[in-house]
Amino acid sequence: MTNPVVRFWQNSLKAIPPDERFPFLQQVYFTNYYRARIFAIALLVIHFFVMYVDFQHRESGLWVLMPGYSYLFYLHVVIQVAMILFIVVMTIAKPANPDSVRISHILTVLLFVFFILIWAASVSSVDQMIQGMITVYVIALFGVGVAFYFSGATSFLLYLLAHVYFMVGISHTQPNQNILVSHYLNGTAAVVVAWVLSRLVFSSRAKEFLDTKTIERQNREIEEAKEKTESILKNILPENIVRQINGSGYPPPQYNSSTTIVFADFVSFYKIAETSDAREVLKILEEMFNSFDGCVRRHNLEKLKTIGDCYMFAGGLFAEDNQLEEAVEASLEIREVVRGFSDDLRSRTGHDWALRIGIHTGPAITGIIGTWRFIYDVWGPTVNIASRLEAASLPHKINVSQQVYEILRRTNKYTLEPRGALAIKNMQAVEMYFVERKKEKVTADHPL
């Protein structure tokens, strides 16, 4: 903060962290600015009625008998004119929010308050010609101390200048030395108490500001922790399930009448793992699975889990259909990912890496199991059949069931190669098919 006005206040702002001092002052003077406008309007209204009393004093001849009444009238005219000017200026140039408070706004408030103190001191000086009271000056001191937020240096300077003016003023208008000494003592005591009161008010505002900042910081930390937790949850559970947990708690198990389950794993992975560097194998798995994640997400499918070298995902869990075509397209992309890295993987491990995939569609039960390190999982014959189809597949092949075949053949997008039946214990044999995209026919015109 390089502004000289701000530097002047810094010594009395030690409770506020340096980087928060200017925002704090902006908030304080935003409040002061609007309170000054209210003060100006109130004083303007009050002095309309006061001037009515002044005219009654004139009609009764008090202006001639006691000239102080005429001086009061002129002071009332001065404050009315000044309040109108302040109201106009503060209305035209009012800040829209604390961040828009500028030095001009701060100086306007300081000038307004200083004028009020000087004017009140002038009224009390004139009053020495009438009743010999300093009530207006004392009221102004405490009114400013309570209504406006000023740092210690600022309030001290305002009160000091106003009090010096007050002392000089009453010394010229109060002939009785005993009363004059009494006003010196009472006025000085009032200034000291008013200044202490202003410090308490300012300190209270500073504490409120710090408490608010603390609460805001804690809320940000809570929000960041919540977002971090939600991010972790979304890496563990499907996003739909996370929303349900955040909204109504753990969702009950669901029966999905049409779900597509896909298993993919690497052929002879155990041999690769036994004869290759463990860190390199783990790094390769991470690279491959991250690429698989991208394929699955592009097709709006759900990754369920990885089991060793096995990658499992599903379609139809949160969609109206079973997303079978999307699952097939994602499987074809995943296979091409592995094929594309085959030379690199062979050079890094000395082994060929090949993927085999199995797909089946049918009913399944889904839900969260466990309360400690829980997992979102899928159960049912559809899962078992998809796993067996994957095991019965061949390197770089996608093995699908009869149910998948019946749906895909109607799309006319794929070639489906029959493979015979897969025997499954305690279940009917499942017809198997390899699936591939149909190749586009290329035709060429030959000139005769």
C-alpha angles and dihedrals in degrees: 000000000000099000109116093220091055092046089054090061099043097090090063094044099066093124090062117075111249094246091052099047099088093046088048092052090048091055092045095051092043086061092042091051095055093042089052089055091051090048091050093050092046093049091048092053094044093052093053086066092040090056089054087059089047091057090049088053088051092050091051091053097247092129089066097040095043114023090194089080091060090049089052089053092055091047089053090051090049094052092047092052091044093049092050090051092047092048092051094046095044092047095049096043100034115144116244094216139351092273091060095056110121135185089264090061091048093049090048091056092046091049091048094051093044089051091051092051094046092046092049090049089051092051091050090048091053090044088065085074091055118026102351093235131142095194096121091053093049092048090051092050094053094038091056092043093054102036102044133055112226131162118241096260093047097047091044091054093046093048093043095053093043092048094049088052090048093050092050092045098052091043088065097044105036111074096179107090094200092054090043092054089047090053090047091055097040093043092049091047090049091050092051093048092045091050092049089048091051089051091052091049091048093047090050090053091048090051090049089051092049092046090051091049090048091051091047091050092048091048090051090049090048091048092048091048090048091050091047091050091047090049090052091047091051088054089053103034135032113270092244090057092048090054091050092049091050091046108039107356130253111358118232120247114283131215111220112196094196119031131154116217123194128190123188128177140159120263115247091356093158090062091050091049093048096053102034135072107277094221092051092048091050091048091051092050090051092050093047096045092048088054090047089052090057092052093048094048093048089060094044093244128141125250107216106183148305122245109193104301093346119105118198128191137159146203132208095039094116101009132087093242132038093259089224096154091049090051092050092048091049090049092052090050092048091052091051090051090059092044090051092055096041096108093046092048092049092051092049098047107015090238136101113245116211130171129217123194136195127195131188133164129206144095122328142168117237132189149113118289125196133016097230115059088348123193136204107234145170127228137187143072091297089066093047093049093049090051092050091047090054092050090050094049126099132236112295090001132122112217117199136181132244090260090056091045093054091055099041097047090062091059094059089213100108142050112229117200115201115232105176131250129323114216114221123187114252090002138084117269114268122223112231134210136181111228127210135164113261112253115238113247113244116210127187131195113230119198117236 
